Amino acid sequence: MVPSKIELHVHLEGAIRPATLLSIAARNGIPLPADTVEGLTALYEFRDFRHFIDTWVMTTNCLRTVDDFRQIVVDYAEEAAGFGAVYLEGIFSPPERVLLGGLDWDVIYTGYTEGAVEAAERFGVTVRFTPDLYRNGCPAELAEECARVSVRYRDQGVVGLGIGGYEPGYPLAPYTRAVQIARDGGLGFVPHAGEAAGPESVREALEMNPDRIRHGIRAVESAELLTEIVERGIVLDVCPTSNLRTGLVPDLAAHPLPALRAAGVPCSINTDDPAMFGTDLGREYDIAASLGVGAADAYAAGLAGALCDAGTRQRLAGLAPIPG
């Protein structure tokens, strides 16, 4: 029997398999640099982290309708359920689609939240959402509007607000007000940090009292930082293949996960952008196990870090894999 899994860090735009992206782009009349699955897959050979961001923007530009957003939730829930997923916190990035694509907030949020309802009905997967701001260029006013819209959809499955994008040179400080709006509305705060930038990025995130930190792997470069993360019980969302594919670690043997585990840091295990990185949830759990974090430990960290309600947490606790 496949062990139950929790995934807290998957960008739904980065979970669209090439064939589906081609189909969505075609029906919306959006040109892509390649018109075959093989050609599109080749575009996912990233030169560096910046190249990955540029490719991700190209992908998100194809999404235009309620049905597009609904489809990618349902498709990924089906895929993840095949690997034992029982709970997902999906990430999507509405400010770009509003600012650059001219879309209406409600088109985006309605599509995603309707997809969550369908995913639960068809595959038994609970899907919640943590929309992301983008730190490299999102106007503060737009970020604050995104926070207000996210709060408005709290009863339809939005549980947190995140901040992603390219870290170096782009601090979190301009989004302090947006984060406060989200918090006042009952949402958690789950920023990306310690991925493309070092311990100072993790420190900056910790100063904003996050509920979790997405990535955070470069905290291993500071013993003091590791101690604080452990003492505060901060869960890190670790995505092994992502770190390899974006060039942040040279190979899996050099991945910081064993050091994080040895320090006592709770680490959830995640795909990040599975279609773009050529991975899946089963593979990430296998990699984590080879690095010392087994399915039971990963599930426990996922449960500890999840932003779900008490009833969902109790139900998920009953599905935990048996250690061994």
C-alpha positions in Angstrom: 0.0 0.0 0.0 1.3 3.4 -0.9 2.0 5.5 2.2 -0.1 8.7 2.6 1.7 11.9 1.7 1.3 15.6 2.4 2.7 18.2 0.0 2.9 21.8 1.1 4.9 23.3 -1.8 3.8 22.8 -5.4 3.4 25.7 -7.8 0.3 24.6 -9.8 1.5 26.6 -12.9 4.7 24.5 -12.7 2.8 21.3 -12.5 1.3 21.5 -16.0 2.6 18.6 -18.1 3.8 19.6 -21.6 1.0 18.0 -23.5 -1.6 19.9 -21.3 0.3 23.2 -21.7 0.2 22.8 -25.5 -3.5 22.2 -25.4 -4.3 25.1 -23.1 -2.0 27.5 -25.1 -3.7 26.3 -28.4 -7.3 26.9 -27.2 -6.3 30.4 -25.9 -4.3 31.3 -29.0 -1.1 31.8 -27.1 2.1 31.0 -29.1 4.8 29.0 -27.4 8.5 28.6 -28.4 7.8 24.9 -29.2 4.9 23.1 -30.6 5.6 19.5 -29.6 5.9 17.8 -26.2 9.6 17.0 -27.0 10.3 20.6 -27.9 8.6 22.0 -24.8 10.4 19.5 -22.6 13.7 20.7 -24.0 12.9 24.2 -22.9 12.9 22.9 -19.3 16.6 22.4 -19.4 17.4 25.4 -17.2 20.7 27.3 -17.5 20.2 28.9 -14.0 17.6 30.1 -11.6 16.9 33.2 -13.6 16.2 31.1 -16.8 13.8 29.0 -14.8 11.9 32.1 -13.7 11.6 33.3 -17.3 10.3 29.9 -18.4 7.8 29.8 -15.6 6.5 33.3 -16.6 6.0 31.9 -20.2 3.9 29.0 -18.8 1.7 31.2 -16.6 0.9 33.5 -19.5 -1.0 30.6 -21.2 -3.6 30.5 -18.4 -6.6 32.7 -19.2 -9.9 31.2 -18.1 -11.7 29.8 -15.1 -11.5 26.4 -16.8 -7.8 26.7 -17.3 -7.2 27.2 -13.6 -9.7 24.6 -12.6 -8.1 22.0 -14.9 -4.6 22.3 -13.6 -5.8 21.8 -10.0 -7.8 18.7 -10.9 -5.0 17.3 -13.1 -2.3 17.7 -10.4 -4.6 16.3 -7.7 -5.1 13.2 -9.8 -1.4 12.8 -10.4 -0.5 13.4 -6.7 -3.2 11.0 -5.5 -1.6 8.3 -7.5 1.4 8.7 -5.2 -0.6 8.7 -2.0 -1.2 12.4 -1.6 -4.1 13.1 0.8 -3.5 16.9 1.4 -1.9 19.5 -0.9 -1.2 23.2 -0.4 -1.1 24.5 -3.9 0.7 27.7 -4.8 -0.5 30.1 -7.6 0.6 33.6 -8.5 -2.3 35.9 -9.2 -0.6 39.3 -9.3 1.3 38.5 -12.5 -1.9 37.4 -14.2 -3.7 40.5 -13.1 -0.9 43.0 -14.0 0.6 41.3 -17.0 -2.3 39.3 -18.3 -5.2 41.7 -17.6 -7.2 39.0 -15.9 -9.8 39.5 -13.2 -9.0 38.3 -9.7 -12.2 36.3 -9.5 -11.5 34.4 -12.7 -8.3 33.2 -11.2 -9.5 32.4 -7.7 -12.8 30.9 -8.9 -11.0 28.5 -11.2 -8.6 27.3 -8.5 -11.1 26.9 -5.8 -13.6 25.2 -8.0 -10.8 22.8 -8.9 -10.3 22.0 -5.3 -13.9 21.0 -4.9 -13.7 18.7 -7.9 -10.4 17.2 -6.7 -11.9 16.3 -3.4 -15.0 14.8 -5.0 -13.1 12.8 -7.6 -9.8 11.8 -6.0 -10.3 12.3 -2.2 -7.5 14.9 -2.0 -7.9 17.9 0.1 -6.5 20.9 -1.7 -5.8 24.3 0.0 -4.2 27.3 -1.5 -1.4 29.7 -0.6 -1.2 32.4 -3.3 2.2 33.9 -3.9 3.2 37.5 -4.4 6.4 38.0 -6.5 9.2 39.9 -4.8 11.0 41.0 -8.0 8.7 43.7 -9.2 5.2 43.3 -7.7 4.0 46.8 -6.8 3.1 47.0 -3.1 -0.4 48.2 -3.8 -1.1 45.2 -6.0 0.3 42.9 -3.3 -2.1 44.4 -0.8 -5.0 44.0 -3.1 -4.0 40.3 -3.6 -3.9 39.9 0.2 -7.4 41.3 0.4 -8.8 39.1 -2.3 -7.1 36.1 -0.7 -8.8 36.8 2.6 -12.1 37.0 0.7 -11.6 33.5 -0.5 -10.6 32.1 2.9 -13.8 30.1 3.2 -13.2 28.6 -0.2 -9.8 27.1 0.6 -7.3 29.9 0.7 -5.2 29.4 3.9 -2.1 31.5 3.5 -0.2 34.1 1.6 3.3 33.6 0.2 6.1 35.6 -1.4 8.2 34.0 -4.2 10.3 35.2 -7.0 14.0 36.0 -7.4 15.5 36.7 -3.9 18.8 38.5 -4.5 18.3 42.2 -4.4 14.6 42.0 -3.7 13.8 42.3 0.0 10.5 41.3 1.7 10.0 44.6 3.4 7.9 46.3 0.7 5.2 43.6 1.4 4.9 44.0 5.1 1.5 45.7 4.8 0.2 42.9 2.5 1.3 40.3 4.9 -0.4 42.1 7.8 -3.6 42.3 5.8 -3.5 38.5 5.2 -2.8 37.9 8.9 -5.6 40.1 10.0 -7.9 38.1 7.7 -6.9 34.8 9.3 -4.3 33.6 6.7 -0.9 32.2 7.4 2.4 33.6 6.0 4.7 31.2 4.0 7.5 33.1 2.2 10.2 31.6 0.0 13.7 32.2 1.4 17.1 30.7 1.6 16.9 29.3 -2.0 18.8 31.6 -4.4 20.0 33.7 -1.5 21.9 32.8 1.6 21.2 32.8 5.4 20.5 36.5 5.4 17.4 35.7 3.3 16.2 33.2 5.9 16.9 35.6 8.7 14.8 38.3 6.9 11.9 35.9 6.6 12.1 34.8 10.3 11.9 38.5 11.3 8.4 38.5 9.7 7.3 35.6 11.9 6.4 33.1 9.2 4.2 30.0 9.7 6.7 28.0 7.5 9.6 28.8 5.2 9.5 27.6 1.6 13.0 26.1 0.8 15.2 27.6 3.5 17.9 25.1 2.7 20.7 27.6 3.0 20.0 28.0 6.7 22.6 25.2 7.0 25.3 27.8 6.4 24.5 29.3 9.9 24.5 27.2 13.0 22.8 30.0 14.9 20.0 30.1 12.3 19.5 26.4 12.4 19.2 26.5 16.2 16.6 29.2 16.0 14.6 27.4 13.4 14.5 24.3 15.5 13.6 26.2 18.7 10.8 27.9 16.9 9.5 24.7 15.3 9.6 26.3 11.8 8.9 23.7 9.1 11.0 24.0 5.9 9.5 23.0 2.6 12.3 21.1 1.0 12.3 20.3 -2.8 15.4 18.2 -3.6 15.1 17.9 -7.4 14.1 21.6 -7.7 17.4 22.6 -6.0 19.3 20.4 -8.4 17.6 21.5 -11.5 18.0 25.2 -10.8 21.7 24.8 -10.0 21.4 25.6 -6.3 23.1 22.3 -5.4 25.6 20.5 -7.7 24.3 17.0 -7.1 22.0 15.2 -4.7 24.9 13.9 -2.7 25.6 17.5 -1.7 22.0 18.4 -0.8 21.6 20.0 2.6 18.6 17.8 3.7 20.8 15.4 5.8 22.3 18.3 7.6 18.9 19.9 8.2 17.6 16.5 9.5 20.6 16.1 11.8 20.0 19.5 13.3 16.5 18.6 14.1 14.8 20.8 11.5 11.3 19.5 10.5 11.3 19.2 6.7 8.3 18.6 4.5 9.1 17.0 1.1 7.7 18.5 -2.1 8.0 18.7 -5.9 8.0 22.6 -6.3 7.4 22.6 -10.1 7.1 18.9 -11.0 6.4 19.2 -14.7 9.2 21.7 -15.3 11.7 19.7 -13.2 10.8 16.3 -14.6 9.8 14.8 -11.2 6.8 13.7 -9.2 5.8 13.3 -5.6 6.8 9.7 -5.4 10.3 10.4 -6.7 10.8 13.3 -4.2 9.8 11.0 -1.3 12.2 8.3 -2.6 15.0 10.9 -2.8 14.3 12.2 0.6 14.4 8.6 2.0 17.8 8.1 0.4 18.9 11.3 2.2 17.6 10.2 5.6 14.1 11.5 5.8 11.6 8.7 5.5 7.9 8.8 4.6 6.7 9.0 8.3 9.1 11.9 9.1 8.1 13.8 6.0 4.4 13.3 6.7 4.9 14.4 10.3 6.6 17.6 9.2 3.9 18.2 6.5 1.2 17.8 9.2 3.0 20.2 11.5 3.4 22.8 8.8 0.0 22.5 7.2 -2.2 25.6 7.5 -5.4 23.5 7.7 -8.3 23.7 10.2 -8.3 21.6 13.3 -10.8 19.1 11.9 -8.7 18.5 8.8 -5.6 18.2 10.9 -7.2 15.5 13.1 -8.3 13.6 10.0 -4.8 13.8 8.5 -3.2 12.6 11.7 -5.2 9.4 11.4 -3.7 8.8 8.0 -0.1 9.1 9.0 2.3 6.3 7.8 3.7 4.0 10.4 7.4 4.7 11.1 9.7 1.9 10.0 
